[in-house]
Amino acid sequence: MRTRLTEAFGLTHPILCAPMAFAAGGRLAAAVTHAGGLGLIGGGYGKADWLDSAFAEAGNARVGCGFITWKMAENPAVLDQVLARKPAALCLSFGDPAPFAPRIADAGVPLVCQVQTLRDAQRAADCGAQVIVAQGAEAGGHGERRGTITLVPEVADWLAVHAPEVLLVAAGGIADGRGLAAALMLGAEGVLIGSRLWASAEAQVSEAMTDAAIAATGDQTIRSTVMDAARDLRWPARYTARVLRNAVTERWHDDPDALRTDMSARADWATGWAAGDPDRANTFVGEATGLIHDRPPVAEIIARMVEDAEALFRRAPGWAQ
């Protein structure tokens, strides 16, 4: 399955691993690369020691890295730490890429910008992004309100006129061959996969949280700020995160500020998070949780996804008759 994305990055399949904070360590990123896609380590909140360990775990695999931009801005030294490793790509999400784009360009590393609005896609293109990831609200973890099925073609249309050299990748709710095929039909050159790879043998996710996601449907997810209040993380107001509903979201969703001041509740959340407990903390997974029924190795997930997408394309001529 060849696209401009596979050509640009030397991939077998047009699949990127979402740089999920905590879940996307070196083992997961390397597994995606070895399976023919491109793995991105989840640099997340910019912990230098964690990043060193993740890259060591990835070994000689060609991988990239992603950062939560507003958080990395508090400690930009970690950007230099990663750029010194010559990653295959550097992904910035949730913040203005402009202050960091020149440094990434000077290092000769492709810049990937994940965006949630057309306006942010335009900004990313102006900043020199080689790849724009249009992320719909179906995605697990942090994001905004636009849906994948309308955001992706809208960004594709704008890029076609104003920045045709920029590659477009779709994200949000894509977990199988149907999603991959649909993304390509919407105008994307590939997909960035989060939840489906989050539920893989190589991801750094507790068995209990994975089991909770496998048992859940998309109806049982919610966009909330509870998990940020529990950790006292000051995310910009425009972003919420999709997680599984549980007693924590039921209790605090409508009053996250009160949770910030309840030290006992926050301590209980932290204990649950450390233990990987889906009842006491929050399970970061998207609406695609309803399409996840197992936790196989990454290679099996990607092979199945590509095979199913190719089968759909082979059937396509019959649909047009």
Secondary structure as the mmCIF struct_conf table of DSSP 4:
data_model
#
loop_
_struct_conf.conf_type_id
_struct_conf.id
_struct_conf.beg_label_comp_id
_struct_conf.beg_label_asym_id
_struct_conf.beg_label_seq_id
_struct_conf.end_label_comp_id
_struct_conf.end_label_asym_id
_struct_conf.end_label_seq_id
HELX_RH_AL_P HELX_RH_AL_P1 ARG A 4 PHE A 9
TURN_TY1_P TURN_TY1_P1 GLY A 10 GLY A 10
BEND BEND1 THR A 12 PRO A 14
STRN STRN1 ILE A 15 CYS A 17
TURN_TY1_P TURN_TY1_P2 ALA A 21 ALA A 23
BEND BEND2 ALA A 24 ALA A 24
HELX_RH_AL_P HELX_RH_AL_P2 GLY A 26 HIS A 34
TURN_TY1_P TURN_TY1_P3 ALA A 35 GLY A 36
BEND BEND3 GLY A 37 GLY A 37
STRN STRN2 LEU A 38 LEU A 38
STRN STRN3 LEU A 40 GLY A 44
TURN_TY1_P TURN_TY1_P4 TYR A 45 GLY A 46
HELX_RH_AL_P HELX_RH_AL_P3 ALA A 48 ALA A 58
TURN_TY1_P TURN_TY1_P5 GLY A 59 ASN A 60
STRN STRN4 GLY A 64 ILE A 68
HELX_RH_AL_P HELX_RH_AL_P4 THR A 69 MET A 72
TURN_TY1_P TURN_TY1_P6 ALA A 73 GLU A 74
BEND BEND4 ASN A 75 ASN A 75
TURN_TY1_P TURN_TY1_P7 PRO A 76 PRO A 76
HELX_RH_AL_P HELX_RH_AL_P5 ALA A 77 LEU A 83
TURN_TY1_P TURN_TY1_P8 ALA A 84 ARG A 85
BEND BEND5 ALA A 88 ALA A 88
STRN STRN5 LEU A 90 SER A 93
BEND BEND6 PHE A 94 GLY A 95
TURN_TY1_P TURN_TY1_P9 ALA A 98 PHE A 100
HELX_RH_AL_P HELX_RH_AL_P6 ALA A 101 ASP A 106
TURN_TY1_P TURN_TY1_P10 ALA A 107 GLY A 108
STRN STRN6 LEU A 111 VAL A 115
BEND BEND7 GLN A 116 THR A 117
HELX_RH_AL_P HELX_RH_AL_P7 LEU A 118 ASP A 126
TURN_TY1_P TURN_TY1_P11 CYS A 127 GLY A 128
BEND BEND8 GLN A 130 GLN A 130
STRN STRN7 VAL A 131 GLN A 135
TURN_TY1_P TURN_TY1_P12 ALA A 137 GLU A 138
BEND BEND9 ALA A 139 GLY A 140
STRN STRN8 GLY A 141 GLY A 143
BEND BEND10 ARG A 145 ARG A 145
HELX_RH_AL_P HELX_RH_AL_P8 THR A 148 HIS A 162
TURN_TY1_P TURN_TY1_P13 PRO A 164 GLU A 165
BEND BEND11 VAL A 166 VAL A 166
STRN STRN9 LEU A 167 ALA A 171
BEND BEND12 GLY A 172 GLY A 173
BEND BEND13 ASP A 176 ASP A 176
HELX_RH_AL_P HELX_RH_AL_P9 GLY A 177 MET A 185
TURN_TY1_P TURN_TY1_P14 LEU A 186 GLY A 187
BEND BEND14 GLU A 189 GLU A 189
STRN STRN10 GLY A 190 ILE A 193
HELX_RH_AL_P HELX_RH_AL_P10 SER A 195 TRP A 198
TURN_TY1_P TURN_TY1_P15 ALA A 199 ALA A 199
BEND BEND15 SER A 200 SER A 200
TURN_TY1_P TURN_TY1_P16 ALA A 201 GLU A 202
BEND BEND16 ALA A 203 GLN A 204
HELX_RH_AL_P HELX_RH_AL_P11 GLU A 207 ALA A 215
HELX_RH_3T_P HELX_RH_3T_P1 GLY A 218 GLN A 220
STRN STRN11 THR A 221 SER A 224
BEND BEND17 THR A 225 THR A 225
HELX_RH_AL_P HELX_RH_AL_P12 VAL A 226 ARG A 231
TURN_TY1_P TURN_TY1_P17 ASP A 232 ASP A 232
TURN_TY1_P TURN_TY1_P18 ALA A 237 ARG A 238
STRN STRN12 THR A 240 LEU A 244
HELX_RH_AL_P HELX_RH_AL_P13 ALA A 247 TRP A 252
TURN_TY1_P TURN_TY1_P19 HIS A 253 ASP A 254
HELX_RH_AL_P HELX_RH_AL_P14 PRO A 256 THR A 261
HELX_RH_AL_P HELX_RH_AL_P15 MET A 263 ALA A 275
TURN_TY1_P TURN_TY1_P20 GLY A 276 GLY A 276
TURN_TY1_P TURN_TY1_P21 PRO A 278 ARG A 280
BEND BEND18 ALA A 281 ALA A 281
HELX_RH_3T_P HELX_RH_3T_P2 GLU A 287 LEU A 291
HELX_RH_AL_P HELX_RH_AL_P16 VAL A 298 TRP A 319
TURN_TY1_P TURN_TY1_P22 ALA A 320 ALA A 320
#
